[in-house]
């Protein structure tokens, strides 16, 4: 809500950066990392600071993307939606997060429904007079 209000107040468009340097240029990677480290130190306890929890800004982003993929329905439409939200192509997303795109295990495959769907229809034991042999 705060970011949305700030975006409206400043008249920013979809392609505009919210966080910029004083002169309007985008933040440098060095400034971004420094602010990120300060933010971690402000909210995490000492034992959490020593862990990998959010050590890099991208860790939170990657965790969010992985969660979206793992909790989705694993369809192409879902993959495309996550890729769009993540700001990357679907092939790049599938390559980067391949571990999140799983195949069902043997226990998860509904073998009984699969066999029923592929079963031949029940044929009468005797052919009727209208039926012809090949």
C-alpha positions, 0 to 999 in steps of 0.5 A: 500500500505504501509503495502504491501510494508513493508511486501515485504521489510521484506520478511514476509509470510502470517502467519507472524506478521507485528507488533512485539516487538523489539525481534520479539515476537508478541505484548502483549495485553497490548502493543496493547491497549496502542498503540491503545489508543495513536492512537485514541488520535492522530486522534480523537477530544475530544468529539470523544475520550469520545464516544465509537468510536473505543474505542476497537480495536475489535470495528472497526473489528466488524463494518467492518464484520457487514457491509460486512454481511449487504451489502452482498447478504445473501447467504451461499457463501457470509457468507463463504467468510466473515468468511474467511476474518474475520478469523473465521468459518462460524458457529462462524460468524453466531453466533457472528453476528446473528443480521446482518443476517436478514430475509426479511420482509413481504413487501420484499417477492415477493408474486406474483412471489411466487404464480405464481411459485407454481400455478398449470398449467391451465387444460382444462375443459374437459379431452381429449380422451387420458387422463385417470381417476385415 
